[in-house]
Amino acid sequence: MIRHVVTFRLRGSEAERRAAAMKFKEAIEALPEVIDVLKKVEVGINMNPAETYDMALIAEAETLADVAAYSAHPAHVAAVGIIKPMIESRTCVDFVMR
């Protein structure tokens, strides 16, 4: 099983970033019902004002090929479209769960 972890730093006011993050969270967390290779997904919105990243996405899929299929799926692309113009920085780590 692969765990896919992505963090995002967004542009905009705190209110704009929070509103976009909430819409993104709602859209992403609905994806396991639409994308069969996606076993689990969660979006956490940062509550720590001392940190600079706005949110983290954690997803699980069986293989890296499944992660790629999830990433390319039109429903995922549409969800990313919610925040895409606001993304200042993004990080990603994919690893095998034990």
PLY file of the C-alpha trace (Angstrom):
ply
format ascii 1.0
element vertex 98
property float x
property float y
property float z
element edge 97
property int vertex1
property int vertex2
end_header
0.00 0.00 0.00
1.28 3.47 -0.92
0.71 6.54 1.21
0.67 9.76 -0.85
1.27 12.91 1.24
1.00 16.37 -0.29
1.27 19.73 1.46
0.16 23.07 0.06
1.00 26.70 0.77
-1.59 28.99 -0.79
-1.57 32.66 -1.82
-4.17 35.16 -0.64
-5.57 36.48 2.60
-6.10 34.10 5.48
-9.85 34.13 4.79
-9.34 33.40 1.07
-6.91 30.57 1.81
-9.20 29.03 4.43
-12.27 29.20 2.16
-10.40 27.60 -0.73
-8.93 24.93 1.56
-12.40 24.01 2.86
-13.82 23.70 -0.67
-10.81 21.62 -1.72
-11.17 19.37 1.34
-14.82 18.71 0.56
-14.11 17.91 -3.09
-11.09 15.67 -2.39
-12.72 13.73 0.42
-15.59 12.80 -1.92
-13.21 11.13 -4.40
-13.06 7.57 -2.97
-16.69 7.19 -4.08
-15.69 8.15 -7.64
-12.14 6.81 -8.07
-11.94 3.08 -7.35
-8.13 2.92 -6.98
-8.27 5.49 -4.18
-8.62 3.52 -0.96
-8.64 6.42 1.51
-8.10 10.18 1.47
-8.07 12.92 4.07
-7.31 16.63 3.95
-6.16 18.39 7.11
-6.24 22.17 7.33
-3.36 23.59 9.36
-4.40 25.10 12.68
-0.86 26.08 13.77
-0.28 29.80 13.04
3.49 29.32 13.49
3.63 27.13 10.37
3.51 28.34 6.77
1.73 25.50 4.95
-2.05 25.69 4.77
-3.02 22.04 4.44
-1.96 18.45 3.94
-3.56 15.76 1.80
-3.02 12.12 2.75
-4.20 9.44 0.32
-3.76 5.69 0.12
-3.66 3.46 -2.95
-2.30 -0.01 -3.69
0.48 1.00 -6.12
2.28 4.04 -7.54
0.42 3.36 -10.79
-2.83 3.72 -8.84
-1.59 7.03 -7.39
-0.86 8.20 -10.93
-4.33 7.08 -12.09
-5.95 8.93 -9.18
-3.91 12.05 -9.93
-4.94 12.04 -13.60
-8.61 11.28 -12.97
-10.91 14.11 -14.16
-12.61 14.36 -10.74
-9.23 14.87 -9.06
-8.15 17.38 -11.69
-11.39 19.32 -11.07
-10.81 19.30 -7.29
-7.25 20.60 -7.74
-8.69 23.32 -9.98
-10.31 24.81 -6.87
-6.89 25.77 -5.47
-4.59 25.65 -8.49
-4.46 29.44 -9.09
-3.65 29.93 -5.40
-0.85 27.37 -5.01
2.36 29.08 -3.96
4.21 25.92 -3.01
3.56 22.18 -3.01
5.48 19.23 -1.61
4.85 15.52 -2.14
6.13 12.27 -0.65
4.98 8.79 -1.69
6.05 5.86 0.46
5.25 2.22 1.17
3.17 1.75 4.29
4.25 -0.98 6.70
0 1
1 2
2 3
3 4
4 5
5 6
6 7
7 8
8 9
9 10
10 11
11 12
12 13
13 14
14 15
15 16
16 17
17 18
18 19
19 20
20 21
21 22
22 23
23 24
24 25
25 26
26 27
27 28
28 29
29 30
30 31
31 32
32 33
33 34
34 35
35 36
36 37
37 38
38 39
39 40
40 41
41 42
42 43
43 44
44 45
45 46
46 47
47 48
48 49
49 50
50 51
51 52
52 53
53 54
54 55
55 56
56 57
57 58
58 59
59 60
60 61
61 62
62 63
63 64
64 65
65 66
66 67
67 68
68 69
69 70
70 71
71 72
72 73
73 74
74 75
75 76
76 77
77 78
78 79
79 80
80 81
81 82
82 83
83 84
84 85
85 86
86 87
87 88
88 89
89 90
90 91
91 92
92 93
93 94
94 95
95 96
96 97
